[in-house]
Amino acid sequence: MAQQPNPDRALIAQFQQGDQRAFETLFARHRDQVYTKLYLLVRDHDVAADLFQDVFIKVVDVLRSGRYNEEGKFLPWVLRIAHNAGIDHFRRQKRMPMSRGSEEYDLLGNIAESGPTREDEMIGERIVDDLQELVSQLPAEQQAVVHMRIHKGMSFKDIAEETDVSINTALGRMRYALINLRRMMAEQDVSLTLD
């Protein structure tokens, strides 16, 4: 493998001493890989371009502050920052989904949903029915613990006192109930998610 004319380490040192051209060389050397990484994560050129700028702003800040620890791994470090930027983008999207309308006024895109739809309610009711059916198939002691814990909101201490068993036994019954419920869900192909 051919040696780079000026290794990243030397360019970083030069940039930290005030040589802007050193950073321009670093940037030109790695920009395509960083942009590609971001685009493959987000699959949107505009978003990838925005994140690309954020990544290199962070890189410059860290290099200027002297917090960068040179271990000969500049590109993997920048790619890790890019990866984290992509993950943060998706977290923000999940908290605050973005609506993209056309250039014309997008009436439906500006109407906020006021709550769950009837479809969501029907799915929720189906999930509750399926779960109740599965719980009814558990052994009686496990059914009792699930009922007291979920429906009555009782603590395991209270459950233990009410059923005249130790706390560990009450915890064990709940644990086995959950294990059995997962097994039955897998066997009966029951999904308890809204997806």
C-alpha positions as CSV (number, residue, x, y, z in Angstrom):
1,M,0.0,0.0,0.0
2,A,1.4,3.4,-1.0
3,Q,2.2,5.8,1.9
4,Q,0.2,9.0,1.9
5,P,2.4,12.0,1.1
6,N,1.5,13.7,4.3
7,P,-0.1,11.4,7.0
8,D,-3.2,12.5,8.8
9,R,-1.2,12.9,12.0
10,A,1.1,15.5,10.5
11,L,-1.8,17.4,9.0
12,I,-3.6,17.4,12.3
13,A,-0.5,18.8,14.1
14,Q,-0.1,21.5,11.4
15,F,-3.8,22.5,11.6
16,Q,-3.5,22.7,15.4
17,Q,-0.6,25.1,14.9
18,G,-2.8,27.3,12.7
19,D,-2.3,26.0,9.2
20,Q,-5.8,26.0,7.6
21,R,-4.5,24.4,4.4
22,A,-3.6,21.3,6.4
23,F,-7.3,20.9,7.4
24,E,-8.4,21.5,3.8
25,T,-6.1,18.6,2.8
26,L,-7.6,16.4,5.5
27,F,-11.1,17.4,4.5
28,A,-10.5,16.7,0.8
29,R,-8.9,13.3,1.7
30,H,-11.8,12.0,3.7
31,R,-15.0,13.9,2.7
32,D,-16.2,11.3,0.2
33,Q,-16.1,8.5,2.7
34,V,-17.8,10.5,5.4
35,Y,-20.5,11.7,3.1
36,T,-21.1,8.2,1.8
37,K,-21.3,6.8,5.4
38,L,-24.0,9.5,6.2
39,Y,-25.9,9.0,3.0
40,L,-26.0,5.2,3.5
41,L,-27.4,5.8,7.0
42,V,-30.1,8.4,6.3
43,R,-30.8,7.7,2.5
44,D,-31.5,11.4,1.9
45,H,-29.0,13.7,0.2
46,D,-30.2,16.9,1.9
47,V,-30.1,15.4,5.4
48,A,-26.7,13.8,4.7
49,A,-25.4,17.1,3.6
50,D,-26.6,18.8,6.8
51,L,-25.2,16.1,9.0
52,F,-21.9,16.2,7.0
53,Q,-21.5,19.9,7.9
54,D,-22.3,19.2,11.6
55,V,-19.7,16.4,11.6
56,F,-16.9,18.5,10.3
57,I,-17.8,21.4,12.6
58,K,-17.5,19.0,15.5
59,V,-14.2,17.7,14.1
60,V,-12.8,21.2,13.8
61,D,-14.0,22.1,17.3
62,V,-12.3,19.0,18.9
63,L,-9.1,19.5,16.9
64,R,-8.9,23.2,17.8
65,S,-9.6,22.5,21.5
66,G,-6.8,20.0,21.7
67,R,-9.1,17.2,22.9
68,Y,-8.3,15.0,20.0
69,N,-6.2,12.0,21.1
70,E,-4.1,11.0,18.1
71,E,-3.8,7.3,17.8
72,G,-3.4,7.1,14.0
73,K,-7.1,6.5,13.7
74,F,-8.4,9.8,12.4
75,L,-10.8,8.5,9.7
76,P,-12.4,5.8,12.0
77,W,-12.9,8.5,14.6
78,V,-14.6,10.9,12.1
79,L,-16.7,8.0,10.8
80,R,-17.8,7.2,14.3
81,I,-18.8,10.9,14.8
82,A,-20.8,10.6,11.5
83,H,-22.4,7.4,12.6
84,N,-23.5,9.0,15.9
85,A,-24.8,12.0,14.0
86,G,-27.0,9.7,11.9
87,I,-28.3,7.9,15.0
88,D,-29.0,11.3,16.7
89,H,-30.9,12.4,13.6
90,F,-33.2,9.3,13.8
91,R,-33.7,9.9,17.5
92,R,-34.8,13.5,16.8
93,Q,-37.1,12.2,14.0
94,K,-38.7,9.8,16.4
95,R,-39.4,12.5,19.0
96,M,-40.4,15.1,16.4
97,P,-41.3,13.5,13.0
98,M,-40.8,15.7,10.0
99,S,-43.5,16.3,7.5
100,R,-42.4,17.1,4.0
101,G,-45.0,18.6,1.8
102,S,-44.8,19.7,-1.8
103,E,-44.0,23.3,-2.7
104,E,-47.7,23.9,-2.8
105,Y,-49.6,24.4,0.5
106,D,-49.9,21.0,2.2
107,L,-53.1,21.1,4.1
108,L,-53.0,17.5,5.5
109,G,-49.3,17.9,6.5
110,N,-50.3,20.8,8.8
111,I,-53.1,19.1,10.6
112,A,-51.9,17.7,13.9
113,E,-53.3,14.4,15.0
114,S,-55.3,14.9,18.1
115,G,-54.9,11.4,19.5
116,P,-55.2,7.8,18.7
117,T,-57.3,6.9,15.7
118,R,-60.1,4.4,15.8
119,E,-57.8,1.9,14.1
120,D,-55.2,2.3,17.0
121,E,-58.0,1.8,19.5
122,M,-59.2,-1.4,17.8
123,I,-55.6,-2.7,17.7
124,G,-55.2,-1.9,21.3
125,E,-58.4,-3.7,22.3
126,R,-57.3,-6.7,20.3
127,I,-53.9,-6.7,22.1
128,V,-55.7,-6.6,25.5
129,D,-58.0,-9.5,24.5
130,D,-55.1,-11.6,23.2
131,L,-53.2,-10.9,26.4
132,Q,-56.1,-11.8,28.6
133,E,-56.6,-15.0,26.7
134,L,-52.9,-15.9,27.2
135,V,-53.0,-15.1,30.9
136,S,-56.1,-17.3,31.3
137,Q,-53.9,-20.2,30.1
138,L,-51.4,-19.7,32.9
139,P,-51.4,-21.9,36.1
140,A,-53.6,-20.4,38.8
141,E,-50.8,-19.1,41.0
142,Q,-49.2,-17.3,38.1
143,Q,-52.6,-15.9,37.0
144,A,-53.2,-14.5,40.5
145,V,-49.8,-12.8,40.7
146,V,-50.2,-11.2,37.2
147,H,-53.7,-10.0,38.2
148,M,-52.6,-8.5,41.5
149,R,-49.5,-6.9,40.0
150,I,-51.0,-5.5,36.7
151,H,-54.7,-4.9,37.5
152,K,-54.5,-4.0,41.2
153,G,-51.0,-2.4,41.0
154,M,-49.9,-4.3,44.2
155,S,-46.3,-4.4,45.2
156,F,-44.6,-7.8,45.4
157,K,-44.5,-7.4,49.2
158,D,-48.3,-7.0,49.3
159,I,-48.8,-9.9,46.9
160,A,-46.6,-12.1,49.1
161,E,-48.7,-11.2,52.2
162,E,-52.0,-11.7,50.4
163,T,-51.1,-15.1,49.0
164,D,-49.2,-16.1,52.2
165,V,-45.9,-16.8,50.4
166,S,-42.4,-15.2,50.5
167,I,-41.5,-12.2,48.3
168,N,-39.1,-14.5,46.4
169,T,-41.9,-16.9,45.7
170,A,-44.2,-14.1,44.4
171,L,-41.3,-12.7,42.3
172,G,-40.6,-16.3,41.0
173,R,-44.3,-16.7,40.0
174,M,-44.3,-13.5,38.1
175,R,-41.0,-14.4,36.4
176,Y,-42.4,-17.8,35.3
177,A,-45.6,-16.1,34.2
178,L,-43.6,-13.8,31.9
179,I,-41.6,-16.7,30.6
180,N,-44.7,-18.7,29.9
181,L,-46.4,-15.8,28.2
182,R,-43.5,-15.3,25.9
183,R,-43.4,-19.0,25.0
184,M,-47.2,-19.0,24.3
185,M,-46.9,-15.9,22.2
186,A,-44.2,-17.5,20.1
187,E,-46.2,-20.8,19.8
188,Q,-49.4,-19.1,18.9
189,D,-47.8,-16.4,16.8
190,V,-49.3,-13.6,18.9
191,S,-47.8,-10.1,18.6
192,L,-48.5,-7.5,21.3
193,T,-47.2,-4.5,19.4
194,L,-49.0,-1.8,17.5
195,D,-46.6,-2.1,14.5
